[in-house]
Amino acid sequence: MAEFRIPDLNAADTRLAEFVFEFVQFLLDDDANLTPTGNLNSAAKQKLRGRLQELIAAETPGDASAAEAEEAEESQDDEAAEVAEEKS
């Protein structure tokens, strides 16, 4: 049986992985983003791809700073909270 090993990540990669994980959890929490079998639908996958591109670009030297990426994520979280309140 193959051994499962978690790779050693540097601080920037760990931070990026945490952002991705949080965004995937956000997408999975909304039933509108899921297929009947519980997978992400096409629109949610596209949102995830777009967010990944933003995060990767923010980590690339000369592009948007990590602070701007974090600010964008907080803004997106605020918008999501407003939408959730409207649905309630």
C-alpha positions as CSV (number, residue, x, y, z in Angstrom):
1,M,0.0,0.0,0.0
2,A,1.3,3.4,-0.9
3,E,2.1,5.8,1.9
4,F,0.3,9.1,1.9
5,R,2.7,12.0,2.5
6,I,2.0,15.6,2.8
7,P,4.6,17.7,1.1
8,D,6.7,20.3,3.0
9,L,5.4,23.6,1.8
10,N,7.0,27.0,2.3
11,A,5.0,29.7,4.0
12,A,3.7,31.3,0.8
13,D,2.5,27.9,-0.6
14,T,0.9,27.1,2.7
15,R,-0.9,30.4,2.8
16,L,-2.1,29.9,-0.8
17,A,-3.3,26.3,0.0
18,E,-5.3,27.7,3.0
19,F,-7.0,30.4,0.8
20,V,-7.9,27.7,-1.8
21,F,-9.3,25.4,0.9
22,E,-11.3,28.2,2.5
23,F,-12.8,29.2,-0.9
24,V,-13.7,25.6,-1.8
25,Q,-15.4,25.3,1.6
26,F,-17.3,28.5,0.8
27,L,-18.4,27.1,-2.5
28,L,-19.5,23.8,-1.0
29,D,-21.5,25.4,1.7
30,D,-24.0,26.8,-0.9
31,D,-26.3,24.2,-2.4
32,A,-26.7,26.4,-5.5
33,N,-23.1,25.5,-6.3
34,L,-23.6,21.8,-6.2
35,T,-24.9,19.1,-8.6
36,P,-27.4,16.6,-7.3
37,T,-24.5,14.2,-6.4
38,G,-22.7,16.9,-4.3
39,N,-20.0,17.9,-6.8
40,L,-19.3,21.5,-7.8
41,N,-21.3,22.6,-10.8
42,S,-19.8,24.3,-13.8
43,A,-20.4,27.9,-12.5
44,A,-18.7,27.0,-9.2
45,K,-15.8,25.4,-10.9
46,Q,-15.4,28.5,-13.0
47,K,-15.4,30.7,-9.9
48,L,-12.8,28.4,-8.3
49,R,-10.6,28.7,-11.4
50,G,-10.9,32.5,-11.4
51,R,-10.0,32.7,-7.7
52,L,-7.0,30.4,-8.2
53,Q,-5.7,32.6,-11.0
54,E,-6.2,35.7,-8.8
55,L,-4.3,34.1,-5.9
56,I,-1.5,32.8,-8.1
57,A,-1.1,36.1,-9.8
58,A,-0.9,37.8,-6.3
59,E,1.9,35.5,-5.3
60,T,3.9,36.3,-8.5
61,P,6.5,39.0,-8.1
62,G,5.6,42.2,-9.9
63,D,1.9,41.5,-9.9
64,A,-0.8,42.3,-7.3
65,S,0.5,42.1,-3.8
66,A,-0.6,39.4,-1.3
67,A,-2.3,42.2,0.7
68,E,-4.4,43.1,-2.3
69,A,-5.3,39.4,-2.7
70,E,-6.4,39.1,0.9
71,E,-8.4,42.3,0.6
72,A,-10.1,41.0,-2.4
73,E,-10.9,37.8,-0.6
74,E,-12.4,39.7,2.4
75,S,-14.5,41.7,0.0
76,Q,-15.7,38.6,-1.7
77,D,-16.6,37.1,1.7
78,D,-18.5,40.2,2.6
79,E,-20.5,40.0,-0.6
80,A,-21.2,36.3,0.0
81,A,-22.5,37.1,3.5
82,E,-24.8,39.8,2.1
83,V,-26.2,37.3,-0.4
84,A,-26.7,34.8,2.3
85,E,-28.6,37.3,4.4
86,E,-30.8,38.2,1.5
87,K,-31.7,34.5,1.0
88,S,-32.7,34.2,4.7
